[in-house]
Amino acid sequence: MRSVREDHRYYECGLSNVLLKDVEFHLCSCGEKNIVIPCMGPLHRAIMMALLKRKGSLNREERTFVRKVAASDVAENVVAFELLH
């Protein structure tokens, strides 16, 4: 398997306007190409914060994305809290 780096329009997150620059892809001998995102949680939080810091209101897909990321963070914190106690 070999790797390449290129820009990627990140539609998988549910937003049509996110472009990841210089990300790694693994190329399989069968022709399949898989993106490598090692820290998806922090990436999604960074995207959410950029959306929230922007002036103006969020569109529907942005509001949905923010709700999903915020809910995911809450769930992770609840699990971490339960493990500590």
C-alpha positions, -999 to +999 in steps of 0.1 A: +000+000+000+014+034-009+004+069+004-002+102-013-010+136+000-036+159-015-064+183-006-098+168+002-133+184+002-145+169+035-181+161+026-181+132+050-184+155+080-218+168+067-205+202+056-201+212+020-176+240+026-147+222+045-115+217+026-087+197+043-053+207+029-025+182+023-041+152+039-027+116+036-045+090+016-037+053+014-039+038-020-048+001-022-036-021-051-072-026-060-076+011-067-094+020-035-083+053-019-088+059+019-083+091+037-063+091+069-076+113+097-058+102+129-075+127+153-111+131+140-125+144+174-101+173+177-106+181+140-144+182+144-140+204+175-118+228+156-143+230+127-171+236+152-151+264+169-144+281+136-181+280+127-191+294+161-165+322+159-176+333+125-198+364+122-234+358+110-258+330+116-252+293+109-270+276+080-289+243+085-260+219+078-237+239+101-262+239+130-266+201+125-228+196+126-224+218+157-252+198+175-236+165+166-201+175+177-214+191+210-235+160+218-205+137+211-183+158+234-210+155+262-212+117+257-174+114+259-173+135+291-200+114+307-182+082+300-149+097+313-167+109+345-182+074+350-148+058+346-132+081+372-159+075+398 
